Amino acid sequence: MNSYYQRHREQILDKNKVWYNQLKQDKTTEEWKAYRLGKTIAQQKYRLKNKDKINANRQKGTAIYKKQQSYRRNNLLNFNGKNIRIKKREYFGKCEICGINKEFVKYNYHHWDDTNPAKGIWVCCRCHTVVEGVERNIHNKYFNLKDQVEQLFNMHKERSNAI
């Protein structure tokens, strides 16, 4: 925000509210609808007249967004709730575990060393969940539970066969 707006923000907002309320009071409901409709018609005319200009601005904005997104992907890491600046490994656009490389898949940078977050790999969301589970030893818990359920199932099966 520019400094003038920051210094006078409350006054500007108050004036806008007064202007808007006065405008609504001056016009009846029908006049107000016509005023809004006229505004939208004018906007539609502008859009039809300036398609090339609007598309150029859109493409320029998209290019800037992609550049910012690339910078964030390669240099920023959310670590303990804070964005820290590091140099991550190069991003190849695919998961380093399963190899999936689709545009609509979100890739995460998984790091395992909190003292050096630059050590990490690029993984898709599904593989990231698996990797986090392996690090938390969830797979062993799963295998233990699976064995317990198998034993219970076999016990019930033996009992039903004995009867």
MDAnalysis code that builds the backbone (N, CA, C; Angstrom):
import MDAnalysis as mda
import numpy as np

u = mda.Universe.empty(489, n_residues=163, atom_resindex=np.repeat(np.arange(163), 3), trajectory=True)
u.add_TopologyAttr("name", ["N", "CA", "C"] * 163)
u.add_TopologyAttr("resid", np.arange(1, 164))
u.add_TopologyAttr("resname", ["MET", "ASN", "SER", "TYR", "TYR", "GLN", "ARG", "HIS", "ARG", "GLU", "GLN", "ILE", "LEU", "ASP", "LYS", "ASN", "LYS", "VAL", "TRP", "TYR", "ASN", "GLN", "LEU", "LYS", "GLN", "ASP", "LYS", "THR", "THR", "GLU", "GLU", "TRP", "LYS", "ALA", "TYR", "ARG", "LEU", "GLY", "LYS", "THR", "ILE", "ALA", "GLN", "GLN", "LYS", "TYR", "ARG", "LEU", "LYS", "ASN", "LYS", "ASP", "LYS", "ILE", "ASN", "ALA", "ASN", "ARG", "GLN", "LYS", "GLY", "THR", "ALA", "ILE", "TYR", "LYS", "LYS", "GLN", "GLN", "SER", "TYR", "ARG", "ARG", "ASN", "ASN", "LEU", "LEU", "ASN", "PHE", "ASN", "GLY", "LYS", "ASN", "ILE", "ARG", "ILE", "LYS", "LYS", "ARG", "GLU", "TYR", "PHE", "GLY", "LYS", "CYS", "GLU", "ILE", "CYS", "GLY", "ILE", "ASN", "LYS", "GLU", "PHE", "VAL", "LYS", "TYR", "ASN", "TYR", "HIS", "HIS", "TRP", "ASP", "ASP", "THR", "ASN", "PRO", "ALA", "LYS", "GLY", "ILE", "TRP", "VAL", "CYS", "CYS", "ARG", "CYS", "HIS", "THR", "VAL", "VAL", "GLU", "GLY", "VAL", "GLU", "ARG", "ASN", "ILE", "HIS", "ASN", "LYS", "TYR", "PHE", "ASN", "LEU", "LYS", "ASP", "GLN", "VAL", "GLU", "GLN", "LEU", "PHE", "ASN", "MET", "HIS", "LYS", "GLU", "ARG", "SER", "ASN", "ALA", "ILE"])
u.atoms.positions = np.array([
    [0.841, -1.188, 0.000],
    [0.000, 0.000, 0.000],
    [0.881, 1.244, 0.000],
    [0.366, 2.287, -0.645],
    [1.176, 3.503, -0.630],
    [1.039, 4.214, 0.711],
    [1.979, 5.055, 0.983],
    [2.050, 5.673, 2.305],
    [0.875, 6.626, 2.560],
    [0.381, 7.330, 1.518],
    [-0.752, 8.236, 1.713],
    [-1.973, 7.450, 2.187],
    [-2.241, 6.348, 1.523],
    [-3.388, 5.536, 1.892],
    [-3.247, 5.001, 3.310],
    [-2.052, 4.580, 3.661],
    [-1.831, 4.070, 5.011],
    [-2.110, 5.143, 6.054],
    [-1.665, 6.374, 5.795],
    [-1.860, 7.454, 6.765],
    [-3.324, 7.875, 6.869],
    [-4.050, 7.823, 5.764],
    [-5.415, 8.345, 5.730],
    [-6.456, 7.252, 5.490],
    [-6.137, 6.047, 5.793],
    [-7.004, 4.897, 5.486],
    [-8.398, 5.052, 6.087],
    [-8.464, 5.361, 7.375],
    [-9.766, 5.474, 8.051],
    [-10.617, 6.580, 7.446],
    [-9.999, 7.719, 7.156],
    [-10.746, 8.833, 6.574],
    [-11.281, 8.463, 5.193],
    [-10.473, 7.790, 4.403],
    [-10.897, 7.393, 3.052],
    [-12.060, 6.413, 3.131],
    [-11.938, 5.431, 4.002],
    [-13.011, 4.452, 4.141],
    [-14.301, 5.100, 4.630],
    [-14.188, 6.031, 5.576],
    [-15.376, 6.732, 6.073],
    [-16.044, 7.536, 4.962],
    [-15.251, 8.233, 4.145],
    [-15.811, 9.017, 3.033],
    [-16.499, 8.115, 2.026],
    [-15.894, 6.958, 1.752],
    [-16.497, 6.016, 0.808],
    [-17.838, 5.502, 1.329],
    [-17.906, 5.208, 2.632],
    [-19.161, 4.743, 3.218],
    [-20.232, 5.829, 3.119],
    [-19.868, 7.060, 3.438],
    [-20.818, 8.169, 3.377],
    [-21.306, 8.345, 1.946],
    [-20.394, 8.344, 0.984],
    [-20.756, 8.514, -0.428],
    [-21.697, 7.402, -0.883],
    [-21.353, 6.169, -0.536],
    [-22.154, 5.016, -0.946],
    [-23.546, 5.075, -0.330],
    [-23.630, 5.361, 0.962],
    [-24.935, 5.447, 1.629],
    [-25.773, 6.600, 1.073],
    [-25.138, 7.733, 0.798],
    [-25.851, 8.882, 0.234],
    [-26.391, 8.544, -1.149],
    [-25.570, 7.854, -1.926],
    [-25.985, 7.454, -3.269],
    [-27.191, 6.517, -3.199],
    [-27.183, 5.596, -2.257],
    [-28.303, 4.672, -2.102],
    [-29.566, 5.404, -1.648],
    [-29.411, 6.407, -0.787],
    [-30.573, 7.142, -0.298],
    [-31.164, 8.025, -1.393],
    [-30.307, 8.586, -2.224],
    [-30.775, 9.482, -3.280],
    [-31.572, 8.739, -4.345],
    [-31.270, 7.480, -4.540],
    [-31.934, 6.733, -5.591],
    [-32.942, 5.762, -4.979],
    [-34.052, 5.593, -5.650],
    [-35.002, 4.581, -5.220],
    [-34.436, 3.219, -5.598],
    [-35.099, 2.182, -5.189],
    [-34.637, 0.830, -5.484],
    [-34.531, 0.619, -6.986],
    [-35.513, 1.083, -7.732],
    [-35.495, 0.909, -9.189],
    [-34.351, 1.703, -9.821],
    [-34.156, 2.933, -9.343],
    [-33.059, 3.743, -9.868],
    [-31.715, 3.092, -9.556],
    [-31.622, 2.518, -8.370],
    [-30.385, 1.871, -7.953],
    [-30.089, 0.665, -8.849],
    [-31.121, -0.139, -9.132],
    [-30.952, -1.287, -10.023],
    [-30.517, -0.830, -11.413],
    [-31.141, 0.253, -11.904],
    [-30.790, 0.769, -13.228],
    [-29.343, 1.280, -13.231],
    [-28.957, 1.942, -12.150],
    [-27.578, 2.434, -12.035],
    [-26.591, 1.274, -12.097],
    [-26.853, 0.197, -11.320],
    [-25.969, -0.975, -11.312],
    [-25.962, -1.657, -12.678],
    [-27.123, -1.767, -13.297],
    [-27.225, -2.395, -14.608],
    [-26.435, -1.593, -15.644],
    [-26.581, -0.270, -15.567],
    [-25.826, 0.591, -16.488],
    [-24.324, 0.400, -16.319],
    [-23.902, 0.245, -15.075],
    [-22.479, 0.019, -14.811],
    [-22.014, -1.296, -15.420],
    [-22.814, -2.356, -15.255],
    [-22.408, -3.654, -15.800],
    [-22.418, -3.627, -17.318],
    [-23.369, -2.920, -17.915],
    [-23.394, -2.813, -19.378],
    [-22.153, -2.080, -19.868],
    [-21.778, -1.014, -19.153],
    [-20.573, -0.279, -19.529],
    [-19.333, -1.169, -19.403],
    [-19.285, -1.985, -18.367],
    [-18.152, -2.901, -18.199],
    [-18.107, -3.921, -19.334],
    [-19.279, -4.443, -19.711],
    [-19.327, -5.405, -20.807],
    [-18.852, -4.773, -22.106],
    [-19.276, -3.539, -22.373],
    [-18.841, -2.840, -23.586],
    [-17.318, -2.652, -23.585],
    [-16.782, -2.263, -22.428],
    [-15.330, -2.077, -22.329],
    [-14.599, -3.386, -22.610],
    [-15.103, -4.477, -22.038],
    [-14.452, -5.783, -22.240],
    [-14.480, -6.198, -23.704],
    [-15.605, -5.965, -24.376],
    [-15.699, -6.317, -25.792],
    [-14.777, -5.453, -26.641],
    [-14.684, -4.191, -26.287],
    [-13.862, -3.256, -27.057],
    [-12.365, -3.495, -26.849],
    [-11.957, -3.937, -25.653],
    [-10.541, -4.042, -25.299],
    [-10.107, -5.479, -24.985],
    [-10.583, -6.436, -25.769],
    [-10.238, -7.842, -25.518],
    [-8.734, -8.076, -25.548],
    [-8.068, -7.524, -26.539],
    [-6.624, -7.748, -26.682],
    [-5.855, -7.195, -25.487],
    [-6.225, -6.004, -25.064],
    [-5.570, -5.373, -23.920],
    [-5.772, -6.200, -22.646],
    [-6.999, -6.671, -22.443],
    [-7.312, -7.464, -21.249],
    [-6.554, -8.784, -21.280],
    [-6.539, -9.449, -22.447],
    [-5.813, -10.718, -22.555],
    [-4.322, -10.539, -22.346],
    [-3.759, -9.443, -22.863],
    [-2.327, -9.178, -22.675],
    [-2.013, -8.995, -21.190],
    [-2.865, -8.248, -20.490],
    [-2.654, -8.049, -19.049],
    [-2.793, -9.361, -18.286],
    [-3.750, -10.187, -18.716],
    [-3.942, -11.488, -18.074],
    [-2.708, -12.372, -18.254],
    [-2.187, -12.406, -19.477],
    [-0.999, -13.223, -19.748],
    [0.209, -12.697, -18.985],
    [0.329, -11.381, -18.912],
    [1.426, -10.786, -18.163],
    [1.319, -11.162, -16.683],
    [0.102, -11.101, -16.134],
    [-0.106, -11.481, -14.745],
    [0.174, -12.952, -14.509],
    [-0.210, -13.807, -15.463],
    [0.043, -15.240, -15.339],
    [1.537, -15.522, -15.356],
    [2.262, -14.834, -16.239],
    [3.713, -15.036, -16.317],
    [4.389, -14.613, -15.013],
    [3.956, -13.499, -14.454],
    [4.526, -13.031, -13.188],
    [4.215, -14.029, -12.079],
    [2.966, -14.528, -12.055],
    [2.573, -15.503, -11.033],
    [3.411, -16.771, -11.142],
    [3.624, -17.264, -12.361],
    [4.415, -18.483, -12.544],
    [5.861, -18.266, -12.095],
    [6.387, -17.073, -12.369],
    [7.756, -16.767, -11.943],
    [7.844, -16.742, -10.419],
    [6.861, -16.127, -9.763],
    [6.835, -16.087, -8.300],
    [6.675, -17.486, -7.721],
    [5.809, -18.282, -8.350],
    [5.575, -19.645, -7.885],
    [6.858, -20.471, -8.005],
    [7.572, -20.301, -9.093],
    [8.830, -21.021, -9.289],
    [9.851, -20.611, -8.230],
    [9.931, -19.308, -7.933],
    [10.864, -18.836, -6.907],
    [10.519, -19.449, -5.551],
    [9.222, -19.407, -5.198],
    [8.810, -19.968, -3.910],
    [9.121, -21.459, -3.830],
    [8.845, -22.160, -4.934],
    [9.072, -23.602, -4.941],
    [10.551, -23.922, -4.720],
    [11.431, -23.149, -5.308],
    [12.849, -23.463, -5.252],
    [13.588, -22.853, -4.066],
    [13.031, -21.835, -3.437],
    [13.793, -21.118, -2.420],
    [13.141, -20.976, -1.057],
    [11.855, -21.238, -0.923],
    [11.196, -21.053, 0.365],
    [10.713, -22.386, 0.911],
    [10.817, -22.541, 2.208],
    [10.366, -23.763, 2.878],
    [9.604, -23.363, 4.125],
    [8.407, -23.907, 4.286],
    [7.643, -23.651, 5.497],
    [8.155, -24.608, 6.558],
    [8.790, -24.059, 7.573],
    [9.480, -24.854, 8.583],
    [9.037, -24.378, 9.953],
    [8.327, -25.228, 10.681],
    [7.785, -24.878, 11.998],
    [6.916, -23.625, 11.940],
    [6.092, -23.516, 10.901],
    [5.166, -22.399, 10.778],
    [5.781, -21.128, 10.234],
    [7.038, -21.147, 9.847],
    [7.688, -19.953, 9.317],
    [8.276, -20.273, 7.950],
    [8.210, -19.297, 7.044],
    [8.863, -19.464, 5.754],
    [10.332, -19.101, 5.904],
    [11.197, -20.056, 5.607],
    [12.627, -19.767, 5.650],
    [13.170, -19.891, 4.241],
    [14.227, -19.157, 3.977],
    [14.812, -19.146, 2.645],
    [15.980, -20.113, 2.601],
    [15.873, -21.092, 1.715],
    [16.952, -22.056, 1.509],
    [17.055, -22.335, 0.022],
    [18.108, -22.982, -0.372],
    [18.228, -23.435, -1.756],
    [17.880, -24.908, -1.778],
    [16.704, -25.221, -2.338],
    [16.263, -26.611, -2.399],
    [16.925, -27.304, -3.580],
    [16.806, -28.626, -3.578],
    [17.282, -29.389, -4.728],
    [16.476, -28.992, -5.957],
    [17.035, -29.222, -7.116],
    [16.364, -28.852, -8.349],
    [15.033, -29.595, -8.484],
    [14.040, -28.882, -8.973],
    [12.697, -29.432, -9.157],
    [12.583, -29.939, -10.584],
    [12.302, -31.233, -10.758],
    [12.237, -31.832, -12.088],
    [10.816, -31.964, -12.604],
    [9.823, -31.597, -11.808],
    [8.443, -31.676, -12.251],
    [7.843, -33.059, -12.147],
    [8.470, -33.938, -11.397],
    [7.906, -35.269, -11.194],
    [8.284, -35.768, -9.806],
    [7.540, -36.763, -9.340],
    [7.801, -37.356, -8.033],
    [9.056, -38.215, -8.132],
    [9.944, -38.057, -7.167],
    [11.195, -38.811, -7.203],
    [11.028, -40.238, -6.710],
    [9.845, -40.577, -6.185],
    [9.611, -41.948, -5.724],
    [8.816, -42.733, -6.774],
    [7.625, -42.246, -7.126],
    [6.792, -43.008, -8.064],
    [6.954, -42.556, -9.506],
    [7.529, -41.378, -9.731],
    [7.799, -40.909, -11.089],
    [6.631, -40.235, -11.780],
    [5.517, -40.017, -11.087],
    [4.352, -39.387, -11.713],
    [4.697, -37.939, -12.056],
    [4.288, -37.500, -13.244],
    [4.560, -36.110, -13.630],
    [3.359, -35.542, -14.370],
    [2.302, -35.277, -13.625],
    [1.097, -34.681, -14.190],
    [0.967, -33.261, -13.683],
    [0.356, -32.409, -14.505],
    [0.251, -30.991, -14.162],
    [-0.604, -30.733, -12.938],
    [-1.671, -31.500, -12.768],
    [-2.618, -31.213, -11.692],
    [-2.201, -31.825, -10.362],
    [-1.082, -32.540, -10.317],
    [-0.611, -33.140, -9.072],
    [0.253, -32.127, -8.343],
    [0.038, -31.982, -7.038],
    [0.836, -31.061, -6.238],
    [2.055, -31.800, -5.707],
    [3.214, -31.189, -5.835],
    [4.453, -31.794, -5.366],
    [4.925, -31.090, -4.102],
    [5.408, -31.867, -3.162],
    [5.895, -31.343, -1.891],
    [7.390, -31.605, -1.786],
    [8.057, -30.738, -1.049],
    [9.478, -30.918, -0.787],
    [9.589, -31.529, 0.604],
    [9.954, -32.797, 0.672],
    [10.046, -33.488, 1.960],
    [11.495, -33.458, 2.443],
    [11.697, -32.888, 3.645],
    [13.033, -32.880, 4.243],
    [12.978, -33.646, 5.556],
    [14.061, -34.257, 5.933],
    [14.077, -35.111, 7.129],
    [15.051, -34.621, 8.181],
    [15.917, -33.692, 7.840],
    [16.912, -33.197, 8.776],
    [16.551, -31.765, 9.152],
    [16.062, -31.560, 10.382],
    [15.630, -30.219, 10.785],
    [16.794, -29.241, 10.904],
    [17.995, -29.738, 11.099],
    [19.140, -28.836, 11.182],
    [19.590, -28.399, 9.792],
    [19.259, -29.181, 8.766],
    [19.616, -28.825, 7.400],
    [18.422, -29.120, 6.488],
    [17.441, -28.201, 6.416],
    [16.246, -28.462, 5.627],
    [16.496, -28.504, 4.125],
    [17.689, -28.158, 3.673],
    [17.980, -28.231, 2.240],
    [18.108, -29.684, 1.773],
    [18.319, -30.601, 2.690],
    [18.366, -32.020, 2.340],
    [16.938, -32.508, 2.209],
    [16.509, -32.801, 1.010],
    [15.145, -33.254, 0.823],
    [14.911, -33.791, -0.570],
    [13.696, -34.284, -0.784],
    [13.318, -34.832, -2.076],
    [11.961, -34.273, -2.489],
    [11.704, -34.249, -3.797],
    [10.427, -33.821, -4.335],
    [9.529, -35.037, -4.489],
    [8.361, -35.000, -3.835],
    [7.423, -36.126, -3.884],
    [6.005, -35.618, -4.094],
    [5.177, -36.480, -4.690],
    [3.764, -36.136, -4.854],
    [3.070, -36.280, -3.492],
    [1.840, -35.792, -3.402],
    [1.125, -35.818, -2.120],
    [0.962, -37.238, -1.592],
    [0.642, -38.176, -2.477],
    [0.430, -39.560, -2.040],
    [1.718, -40.142, -1.475],
    [2.833, -39.968, -2.179],
    [4.111, -40.494, -1.689],
    [4.570, -39.754, -0.432],
    [4.240, -38.462, -0.339],
    [4.623, -37.692, 0.844],
    [3.943, -38.258, 2.083],
    [2.672, -38.652, 1.949],
    [1.951, -39.268, 3.058],
    [2.621, -40.580, 3.461],
    [3.012, -41.371, 2.467],
    [3.677, -42.642, 2.745],
    [5.010, -42.411, 3.440],
    [5.784, -41.467, 2.931],
    [7.105, -41.176, 3.509],
    [6.973, -40.708, 4.954],
    [6.002, -39.828, 5.218],
    [5.781, -39.360, 6.591],
    [5.398, -40.526, 7.490],
    [4.567, -41.443, 6.978],
    [4.179, -42.616, 7.756],
    [5.356, -43.513, 8.068],
    [6.238, -43.706, 7.092],
    [7.430, -44.531, 7.312],
    [8.320, -43.892, 8.363],
    [8.482, -42.577, 8.292],
    [9.327, -41.890, 9.279],
    [8.745, -41.956, 10.685],
    [7.422, -42.027, 10.766],
    [6.783, -42.109, 12.084],
    [6.546, -43.552, 12.513],
    [7.057, -44.481, 11.752],
    [6.997, -45.908, 12.071],
    [5.563, -46.440, 12.051],
    [4.713, -45.817, 11.246],
    [3.320, -46.239, 11.170],
    [3.207, -47.589, 10.467],
    [4.095, -47.862, 9.529],
    [3.993, -49.126, 8.798],
    [4.163, -50.330, 9.733],
    [5.025, -50.218, 10.742],
    [5.164, -51.316, 11.706],
    [3.900, -51.489, 12.538],
    [3.280, -50.366, 12.911],
    [2.018, -50.442, 13.653],
    [0.954, -51.124, 12.799],
    [0.939, -50.783, 11.516],
    [-0.027, -51.401, 10.604],
    [0.187, -52.910, 10.533],
    [1.434, -53.345, 10.364],
    [1.713, -54.780, 10.269],
    [1.364, -55.502, 11.576],
    [1.630, -54.879, 12.720],
    [1.256, -55.489, 14.008],
    [-0.258, -55.643, 14.130],
    [-0.998, -54.588, 13.778],
    [-2.462, -54.666, 13.827],
    [-2.989, -55.716, 12.856],
    [-2.391, -55.781, 11.697],
    [-2.814, -56.763, 10.700],
    [-2.625, -58.186, 11.237],
    [-1.474, -58.443, 11.874],
    [-1.215, -59.760, 12.453],
    [-2.225, -60.083, 13.565],
    [-2.540, -59.096, 14.402],
    [-3.506, -59.314, 15.473],
    [-4.884, -59.663, 14.916],
    [-5.305, -58.951, 13.888],
    [-6.608, -59.221, 13.284],
    [-6.613, -60.604, 12.642],
    [-5.512, -60.964, 11.977],
    [-5.404, -62.300, 11.376],
    [-5.526, -63.389, 12.449],
    [-4.850, -63.197, 13.583],
    [-4.908, -64.170, 14.663],
    [-6.327, -64.295, 15.216],
    [-6.987, -63.145, 15.433],
    [-8.374, -63.178, 15.917],
    [-9.291, -63.877, 14.918],
    [-9.105, -63.580, 13.664],
    [-9.927, -64.198, 12.628],
    [-9.712, -65.718, 12.601],
    [-8.461, -66.134, 12.687],
    [-8.158, -67.567, 12.698],
    [-8.735, -68.249, 13.934],
    [-8.687, -67.571, 15.102],
    [-9.255, -68.135, 16.327],
    [-10.768, -68.335, 16.169],
    [-11.463, -67.339, 15.622],
    [-12.901, -67.448, 15.421],
    [-13.225, -68.541, 14.405],
    [-12.403, -68.661, 13.395],
    [-12.619, -69.672, 12.369],
    [-12.452, -71.078, 12.969],
    [-11.408, -71.253, 13.817],
    [-11.172, -72.545, 14.475],
    [-12.338, -72.905, 15.405],
    [-12.840, -71.920, 16.145],
    [-13.969, -72.150, 17.064],
    [-15.215, -72.555, 16.292],
    [-15.473, -71.875, 15.178],
    [-16.679, -72.209, 14.405],
    [-16.553, -73.578, 13.751],
    [-15.329, -73.971, 13.382],
    [-15.118, -75.297, 12.787],
    [-15.247, -76.388, 13.841],
    [-14.859, -76.081, 15.095],
    [-14.897, -77.074, 16.167],
    [-16.332, -77.398, 16.580],
    [-17.231, -76.475, 16.382],
    [-18.630, -76.681, 16.813],
    [-19.357, -77.495, 15.853],
])
